[in-house]
């Protein structure tokens, strides 16, 4: 299966008296799509709808399933049991079936039908959920209702998941810190990437139906990026009402009376853009406030806290590979609270928070007005950064490829709250594109990495109140590379001001030189030092080791401008970076005393350094290092 981004969130408890009542058939007939789905007498009486265990299902039995083919009303289609595969998954059987419905003869089993309830002898047996790629016939498999009902019996335990709500701050996932890998440039592998199972040649493998990811207000590149990130099939559809109050359902929105077979969408982005995964409701509680859907997982993340909406199906897109529904999410109706292998669980009495994201794109042509995109994204430790990245990517791509040399300046404002109170982080960066904009590269922007760090660190999970991003695009190549560094002085002594001649080469252009004066430390006589010159993006200020999320964010926020030249002098002496601050001037004897080599230590040694930052009109790239021997200061005895 394709790799999928992970989220964390809450759980819910079934409001019935345990599994016995569930399996005894407390499923009201009023929750069905139409009275024709069940025998009329049962539907009119409003009696309980019984379930059927897999042990009673026999090959050749005929029944029907319920799903939405068009619009918002569900309809039935006939099925016939082929056979049962025992323990297809651990303690879960798979019941094979085929359909003779003419609507499926051309399309086969359709992505988006996941969760469609299947009935035999008027009893609910499970959810349509599995199929084959490139299948020529409408042959599929169902998830038994008994496995799905187990998901509904799980308790609501928000205290065990990472989240920022409540009097006690959410706990972080120590050791994961995916943002750190990107900031340190890790995950670089010279070998070809390992092929995932869904990228191999099609085989006779029964697998969960793909979830259509309905996208609107997003271009092809961004839609593909989201599909690859979440392991879904992007389908261009529509969107529902614009984003309203954060996490709240519109007061004017009608409360939907849910029925098995209804179309449902889990909402990831809403507003000027939209992204939502679509499937079908399998089971509805007697009170109508709890639902089970999909018949398989979405991300298989367990406890979840994502908004869901009712949906309208526009049509079915037939495909040789895998047919899918084209749909649009409508109004937020509640929260997905469990995401498990047999099903997702939904509640209509809870509403998940969403995070406002505003992006303003100012193009290079003054005649082209600025474009502002206002959206809300779902909350998740890994989910939110990916969604923000997709919105930034779309803003850049929608502004136009402009397949020429361009540079963008991005100003990020990230409003968040930690256990020490609210704060707003501001970050600026310049990004050069030699052959036109590539939006998906903004997934590694400082703003996105900062959101990753705020949510996924070893201290706590921050509350992201909202983010604002302003992107300015200009034509040209204001970029220079350090071509050469030369020392102009014949000798250097402690306390001297030496001159470095730096040769800069413009992008596809000529060279120029600049003189950089640099003072040698007064006590560096007799030492070998290293002088390093690089652009502002290549140098990081020394900071104490973070002891909280706030000091971590402070470290991330501090940086040098991209349009600057940073000259650093590294010396042989060392200092310590501790949670209490930087300790720079230490004799070797004291340093060895403070560093406990017999145990793990919370201090990091670093080279003593002197640094000078020179602003430039261009973005500086490259790095050059000189190794120099420093002579003692001249005395009268040294005079000739």
C-alpha positions in Angstrom: 0.0 0.0 0.0 1.1 3.6 -0.6 2.6 5.4 2.3 0.1 7.6 4.2 0.5 10.6 6.5 -0.5 9.9 10.1 -2.7 11.8 12.5 -3.8 11.4 16.1 -7.0 12.4 17.8 -9.8 11.2 20.1 -11.9 8.1 20.7 -15.6 7.5 21.4 -17.7 5.1 23.4 -20.8 3.4 22.1 -23.9 4.5 24.1 -25.3 1.0 24.3 -25.0 -1.6 27.0 -22.1 -3.5 25.5 -21.5 -5.8 22.6 -24.5 -8.0 23.4 -27.0 -5.3 22.5 -25.1 -4.5 19.3 -25.1 -8.1 18.1 -28.6 -8.6 19.2 -29.7 -6.4 16.4 -30.4 -2.9 17.8 -30.2 -1.4 14.3 -33.4 0.5 13.5 -35.1 0.1 10.2 -35.6 3.8 10.0 -31.9 4.2 9.2 -32.2 2.6 5.8 -32.1 4.5 2.5 -35.7 3.7 1.5 -38.5 1.5 2.7 -37.9 -0.8 -0.3 -34.5 -1.9 1.0 -36.2 -4.1 3.7 -39.5 -5.9 3.7 -42.2 -3.2 4.0 -43.6 -4.6 7.2 -40.3 -4.4 9.0 -39.7 -0.9 7.8 -43.1 0.4 8.8 -42.9 -1.2 12.2 -39.6 0.4 12.9 -38.3 -2.7 14.5 -34.7 -3.7 15.0 -32.7 -4.8 12.1 -30.8 -8.1 12.8 -27.3 -8.9 11.7 -26.0 -12.1 10.3 -22.7 -13.8 11.3 -20.3 -15.0 8.7 -20.9 -18.6 9.8 -24.4 -18.4 8.3 -23.4 -17.1 5.0 -23.4 -19.7 2.2 -22.3 -19.6 -1.5 -25.2 -18.8 -3.8 -27.1 -16.7 -1.3 -28.7 -13.6 -2.9 -29.1 -10.2 -1.3 -28.5 -6.5 -2.0 -26.2 -3.6 -1.2 -27.0 0.1 -0.7 -25.0 3.0 -2.0 -25.3 6.4 -3.8 -24.9 6.3 -7.5 -26.0 9.8 -8.1 -27.0 12.8 -6.0 -27.6 12.3 -2.3 -30.2 9.5 -2.2 -29.0 5.9 -1.9 -30.1 3.1 -4.1 -29.9 -0.7 -3.9 -28.1 -3.2 -6.2 -28.3 -6.9 -6.2 -25.4 -9.2 -5.1 -24.8 -12.9 -4.9 -22.4 -14.6 -2.5 -19.5 -16.4 -4.2 -17.6 -17.9 -1.2 -16.0 -17.0 2.2 -12.3 -16.7 2.7 -11.5 -17.6 6.3 -9.0 -15.5 8.2 -8.2 -13.4 5.2 -6.9 -11.0 7.8 -6.1 -11.9 11.5 -9.5 -12.9 13.0 -11.4 -11.4 10.0 -13.0 -13.3 7.2 -13.7 -11.9 3.7 -16.9 -12.8 2.0 -16.7 -12.7 -1.8 -19.7 -11.5 -3.9 -20.5 -10.5 -7.4 -23.2 -8.2 -8.7 -25.3 -8.5 -11.9 -26.5 -4.9 -11.7 -26.1 -3.3 -15.1 -24.7 -0.1 -13.6 -21.7 -2.1 -12.4 -21.1 -4.3 -15.4 -19.1 -1.6 -17.1 -17.5 0.0 -14.0 -16.9 -2.9 -11.8 -16.6 -2.3 -8.0 -16.2 1.4 -7.6 -13.9 3.4 -5.3 -16.2 5.4 -3.0 -18.5 2.4 -2.5 -16.3 1.5 0.5 -18.8 1.0 3.4 -21.8 0.2 1.3 -24.0 -2.0 3.6 -24.8 -5.5 2.3 -27.9 -7.4 3.3 -28.8 -11.1 3.1 -32.3 -12.3 4.1 -33.0 -8.8 5.4 -30.0 -9.0 7.8 -26.9 -6.7 7.7 -23.9 -8.9 7.0 -21.1 -6.3 6.4 -19.7 -3.6 4.3 -18.5 -3.7 0.7 -14.8 -2.8 1.1 -12.4 -4.9 -1.0 -11.8 -5.5 -4.7 -9.2 -6.1 -7.4 -7.4 -3.7 -9.7 -8.0 -4.1 -13.4 -10.9 -6.5 -12.6 -13.2 -7.2 -15.6 -16.2 -8.2 -13.5 -18.1 -6.6 -10.6 -16.5 -9.0 -8.1 -15.6 -7.8 -4.6 -15.5 -8.7 -0.9 -17.1 -7.4 2.3 -15.9 -6.7 5.8 -18.1 -8.6 8.3 -20.3 -6.3 10.4 -19.1 -8.1 13.6 -15.6 -6.8 13.0 -16.9 -3.3 12.3 -19.1 -3.2 15.5 -16.0 -3.9 17.6 -14.7 -0.5 16.5 -17.8 1.1 17.9 -17.2 -0.5 21.3 -13.9 1.2 21.8 -13.8 3.7 24.7 -13.3 7.5 24.2 -9.8 8.1 25.5 -8.6 11.6 24.5 -6.2 11.6 27.4 -3.9 9.0 25.7 -3.4 10.8 22.4 -1.2 13.8 21.4 -3.3 16.9 21.2 -3.1 20.5 22.5 -6.5 20.7 24.2 -7.4 20.5 27.9 -5.9 21.7 31.1 -2.9 19.5 30.6 -1.0 20.1 27.4 -0.8 17.3 24.9 2.2 15.0 25.1 4.6 15.0 22.3 6.0 11.9 20.6 9.6 11.9 21.8 12.0 10.5 19.3 9.9 11.0 16.1 10.6 14.6 15.2 10.2 14.2 11.4 10.9 17.9 11.0 14.4 17.5 12.4 15.3 15.0 9.7 14.4 17.6 7.0 16.1 20.5 8.8 19.3 18.4 9.1 19.1 17.3 5.5 18.8 13.6 6.4 16.9 10.9 4.5 19.2 11.2 1.5 19.7 7.8 -0.1 21.8 7.4 -3.3 20.0 4.1 -4.1 16.8 3.9 -6.0 13.7 4.3 -3.9 12.1 1.1 -2.9 9.0 0.3 -5.0 5.8 0.2 -3.1 3.3 -2.7 -3.6 0.8 -0.5 -5.5 3.5 0.5 -7.9 4.3 -3.0 -9.0 2.6 -4.9 -11.8 -1.0 -5.6 -11.3 -1.7 -8.9 -9.7 -4.6 -10.9 -8.4 -4.5 -9.2 -4.9 -7.6 -8.5 -3.0 -7.1 -5.1 -1.4 -9.1 -2.3 0.2 -10.9 -0.2 -2.3 -9.1 3.1 -3.0 -10.6 6.1 -1.3 -11.3 8.9 -3.8 -9.8 12.1 -2.7 -12.2 14.8 -4.0 -10.2 18.0 -4.7 -11.4 21.3 -5.9 -9.7 24.7 -6.2 -6.4 22.8 -6.6 -4.3 22.2 -9.7 -3.2 18.9 -11.1 0.3 19.0 -9.5 -1.1 19.8 -6.0 -3.8 17.1 -6.3 -1.2 14.6 -7.3 1.0 15.6 -4.4 -1.9 15.1 -1.9 -2.8 11.7 -3.5 0.8 10.5 -3.3 1.1 11.7 0.3 -2.1 10.1 1.6 -2.2 7.0 -0.7 -5.6 8.0 -2.3 -6.9 8.6 -5.8 -7.3 12.3 -6.5 -10.6 13.0 -8.3 -11.6 16.5 -9.3 -15.0 17.3 -7.9 -16.6 20.2 -6.1 -16.7 21.6 -2.6 -19.4 22.5 -0.1 -20.1 25.7 1.8 -17.1 27.9 2.5 -15.2 27.8 5.7 -17.1 29.2 8.7 -16.2 29.6 12.3 -13.3 27.3 13.3 -14.5 23.8 14.0 -18.1 24.8 14.2 -21.1 23.7 12.2 -23.0 26.4 10.5 -26.1 27.4 12.5 -28.2 27.4 9.4 -27.0 24.0 8.2 -29.7 21.3 8.6 -29.0 18.3 10.7 -28.8 15.3 8.4 -30.7 12.2 9.3 -28.2 9.5 8.4 -29.0 6.2 6.8 -26.9 3.2 5.9 -25.8 3.7 2.3 -25.4 7.5 2.5 -22.4 9.1 1.0 -19.9 10.6 3.5 -16.6 12.6 3.2 -13.8 13.1 5.7 -12.8 16.7 5.2 -9.1 17.7 5.1 -9.3 21.1 3.5 -12.2 23.5 3.0 -12.6 27.0 1.8 -11.3 28.4 -1.5 -9.8 24.9 -1.9 -11.2 21.6 -0.9 -9.9 18.1 -0.2 -12.0 15.3 1.2 -11.9 11.5 1.1 -15.2 9.9 0.1 -16.9 6.6 1.1 -20.2 5.2 2.3 -22.0 4.8 5.7 -22.5 1.2 6.8 -24.3 1.4 10.1 -26.2 4.1 12.1 -26.9 3.9 15.8 -30.6 4.0 16.9 -30.2 7.6 18.0 -28.4 8.5 14.7 -25.4 10.1 16.5 -22.9 7.3 15.8 -21.9 5.9 12.4 -19.6 3.3 11.0 -18.3 3.6 7.5 -15.7 2.6 4.8 -15.3 -1.1 6.0 -11.6 -0.4 6.1 -9.3 2.3 7.4 -8.5 5.7 6.1 -5.0 6.1 7.5 -5.3 3.3 10.1 -4.3 5.7 12.8 -6.6 4.6 15.6 -8.0 7.5 17.6 -8.8 10.4 15.3 -10.2 13.9 15.3 -11.1 14.8 11.7 -14.3 16.6 10.5 -16.7 14.7 8.2 -19.5 16.0 6.0 -22.4 14.6 4.0 -21.7 14.5 0.3 -23.2 14.6 -3.2 -22.2 12.1 -5.9 -22.1 13.6 -9.3 -21.2 10.5 -11.4 -19.1 7.4 -11.6 -15.9 7.7 -13.6 -15.3 4.3 -15.2 -11.7 3.1 -15.6 -9.9 0.1 -16.7 -7.7 0.5 -13.6 -10.2 1.4 -10.8 -13.5 3.2 -11.3 -14.2 5.9 -8.7 -17.1 8.2 -7.6 -16.9 11.9 -8.4 -18.4 13.7 -5.4 -18.5 16.9 -3.4 -18.5 17.3 0.3 -21.4 19.4 1.6 -21.8 20.5 5.2 -19.7 19.5 8.2 -21.8 17.1 10.3 -19.4 15.8 13.0 -16.1 14.1 13.7 -14.3 10.9 12.7 -13.2 9.6 16.1 -11.7 6.2 15.2 -9.7 5.0 12.2 -9.2 1.3 12.4 -8.6 -1.6 10.0 -12.2 -2.8 9.8 -13.9 0.6 9.8 -13.9 4.3 10.6 -16.2 5.5 13.4 -18.0 8.9 13.3 -20.0 11.0 15.8 -22.4 13.7 15.0 -22.3 15.3 18.4 -18.6 16.3 18.3 -16.9 18.8 16.0 -13.2 18.8 15.2 -11.1 21.9 15.2 -9.8 23.3 11.9 -6.9 25.7 11.4 -7.3 28.9 9.3 -4.6 29.2 6.6 -4.4 32.4 4.5 -2.0 32.7 1.6 -1.5 35.9 -0.5 0.4 35.6 -3.8 1.8 38.7 -5.3 2.9 38.1 -8.9 5.8 39.8 -10.8 3.5 41.6 -13.2 2.1 44.8 -11.6 -1.0 44.5 -13.9 -1.8 41.1 -12.3 -3.7 41.7 -9.0 -2.6 39.9 -5.9 -4.5 36.7 -5.1 -5.5 35.7 -1.6 -6.6 32.1 -0.7 -8.5 31.5 2.5 -8.8 28.0 3.8 -9.1 25.8 6.9 -7.2 22.6 7.3 -7.7 19.6 9.6 -5.5 19.1 12.7 -3.0 16.3 12.9 0.6 16.1 14.0 1.7 15.0 10.5 -1.4 15.9 8.6 -1.5 19.6 9.2 2.0 20.4 7.8 1.3 18.4 4.6 -2.0 20.3 4.1 -0.4 23.7 4.7 2.3 22.7 2.2 -0.3 21.8 -0.4 -2.0 25.2 -0.1 1.3 27.0 -0.4 2.2 24.8 -3.4 -1.1 25.6 -5.1 -0.7 29.4 -4.6 2.6 29.3 -6.3 1.6 27.0 -9.1 -1.7 28.9 -9.7 0.3 32.1 -10.1 1.8 30.6 -13.3 4.7 28.5 -14.2 6.6 31.5 -15.7 9.3 29.1 -17.1 12.1 31.6 -16.5 14.4 32.7 -13.7 12.3 33.8 -10.8 12.8 34.3 -7.1 10.1 34.3 -4.4 10.2 36.0 -1.0 8.0 34.3 1.6 6.9 35.9 4.8 5.4 33.5 7.3 3.3 34.4 10.4 2.4 31.4 12.5 0.1 32.1 15.5 0.2 29.4 18.1 -0.1 28.8 21.8 2.1 26.7 24.1 1.9 26.0 27.8 3.6 29.4 28.3 0.9 31.3 26.4 0.3 32.7 22.9 2.9 33.9 20.5 3.4 34.6 16.8 6.4 33.4 15.0 7.6 35.4 12.0 10.0 33.9 9.4 11.3 35.2 6.1 13.0 33.3 3.3 14.1 33.7 -0.3 13.8 30.8 -2.8 15.3 30.9 -6.3 13.9 28.9 -9.2 16.2 28.8 -12.3 13.5 27.4 -14.6 10.2 28.6 -13.2 8.2 27.9 -10.0 7.9 24.4 -8.6 5.2 24.6 -5.9 5.8 21.3 -4.3 9.3 22.4 -3.2 7.6 24.7 -0.6 6.9 21.5 1.4 10.4 22.1 2.7 9.9 25.8 3.4 10.8 27.2 6.8 7.2 27.9 7.6 6.1 24.3 7.0 9.1 22.9 8.9 8.3 25.2 11.8 4.7 23.9 11.9 6.1 20.4 12.0 8.4 21.3 14.9 5.5 22.9 16.8 3.4 19.8 16.6 6.0 17.0 16.6 8.7 17.5 19.2 9.8 16.1 22.5 8.2 18.7 24.7 4.5 19.3 23.9 2.0 19.8 21.1 1.3 23.4 20.3 -2.1 24.8 19.5 -1.9 26.3 16.0 -4.3 29.2 16.0 -3.8 30.1 12.3 -1.1 30.8 9.7 -0.6 33.7 7.2 1.8 33.5 4.3 2.7 36.3 1.9 4.6 35.2 -1.3 6.2 37.8 -3.6 7.4 36.7 -6.9 9.9 38.6 -9.1 11.6 37.9 -12.3 15.4 37.7 -12.4 18.3 35.8 -10.9 19.5 37.8 -7.8 21.8 35.0 -6.8 25.6 34.8 -6.5 27.9 31.9 -5.7 31.1 32.2 -3.8 33.7 31.4 -6.4 36.9 32.0 -4.5 38.2 33.4 -1.2 41.7 34.8 -0.9 43.7 36.2 2.0 45.3 39.6 1.1 47.6 39.8 4.1 50.9 38.0 4.1 50.6 37.1 7.8 48.0 37.3 10.5 48.4 38.1 14.2 46.0 38.1 17.1 44.0 41.3 17.3 44.7 42.2 13.6 42.0 43.1 11.1 42.6 40.9 8.1 41.2 41.4 4.6 39.6 38.6 2.6 39.0 39.1 -1.1 35.8 37.2 -2.0 35.0 36.5 -5.6 31.3 36.1 -6.3 29.9 34.7 -9.6 26.5 35.8 -10.7 24.0 33.2 -12.0 25.0 32.7 -15.7 26.9 36.0 -15.4 30.2 37.7 -14.6 32.2 37.8 -11.5 32.8 40.6 -9.0 35.0 40.9 -5.9 34.3 42.3 -2.5 36.6 42.9 0.4 35.6 41.5 3.8 37.5 42.9 6.8 37.6 40.4 9.7 39.1 40.9 13.1 41.2 38.1 14.6 40.4 37.4 18.3 42.9 39.0 20.7 43.8 35.8 22.4 44.2 33.5 19.2 47.9 33.8 19.0 49.6 30.4 18.4 46.3 28.8 17.3 45.2 27.3 14.0 41.8 28.8 13.1 39.3 28.1 10.3 37.7 31.0 8.5 34.4 30.0 6.8 32.4 32.1 4.4 28.9 31.1 3.3 25.4 32.5 2.5 22.9 33.3 5.3 21.0 30.1 4.6 24.1 28.1 5.2 24.8 29.3 8.8 22.9 28.8 12.0 23.3 30.9 15.1 24.6 29.1 18.2 21.7 28.6 20.6 21.3 26.9 24.0 19.9 23.4 23.9 16.1 23.8 24.1 14.5 22.9 27.4 10.9 23.6 26.2 8.9 24.1 23.1 9.2 27.9 23.4 13.0 27.8 23.4 12.9 25.4 20.5 10.7 27.7 18.5 13.0 30.6 19.5 16.0 28.7 18.1 14.1 28.0 14.8 13.0 31.6 14.5 16.5 32.9 14.7 18.4 32.8 11.4 20.4 34.9 9.1 18.9 36.5 6.0 19.3 34.7 2.7 20.7 37.9 1.2 23.8 38.1 3.4 27.4 36.8 3.6 28.4 35.2 6.9 32.1 35.1 7.8 32.9 32.8 10.8 36.1 32.2 12.7 36.2 28.8 14.3 38.9 28.3 17.0 40.4 25.2 18.6 38.8 26.0 22.0 35.4 24.6 22.8 32.3 25.6 24.7 29.2 23.9 25.9 25.6 24.4 24.8 23.3 23.5 27.8 19.7 23.9 28.7 20.9 26.8 30.9 22.6 28.7 28.2 25.9 28.9 26.2 29.2 28.6 28.0 31.9 29.8 25.6 35.1 30.7 27.4 36.1 27.6 29.3 39.6 26.3 30.1 40.1 22.8 28.9 40.3 21.5 32.5 36.9 23.0 33.4 35.4 21.7 30.2 36.5 18.2 30.9 35.1 18.4 34.4 31.7 19.6 33.2 31.4 16.9 30.5 30.5 13.6 32.1 31.9 10.9 29.8 30.6 8.1 31.9 27.0 8.8 31.1 24.7 10.4 28.6 24.9 14.2 28.9 22.5 17.1 28.2 25.3 19.3 27.0 26.7 19.6 23.5 30.2 20.7 22.8 30.8 23.3 20.1 33.8 25.2 18.6 34.4 28.7 19.9 33.5 31.1 17.2 33.5 34.8 16.1 31.1 35.8 13.4 30.3 38.7 11.2 27.2 39.1 9.0 27.3 41.4 6.0 24.0 42.3 4.2 24.0 41.8 0.4 21.7 42.7 -2.5 21.7 39.1 -3.7 21.1 35.6 -2.4 24.5 34.0 -1.5 25.2 30.4 -2.2 28.3 28.2 -1.6 30.8 27.7 1.2 34.6 28.2 1.3 37.0 27.6 4.2 40.5 28.8 4.9 42.8 27.3 7.5 45.1 29.9 9.0 47.9 30.0 11.5 47.7 33.0 13.9 50.9 34.5 15.2 51.2 36.2 18.5 50.9 40.0 18.7 54.1 41.9 17.7 56.2 43.3 20.5 59.1 45.8 20.6 61.5 42.8 20.6 60.1 41.7 17.2 61.0 45.1 15.6 63.7 44.8 12.9 
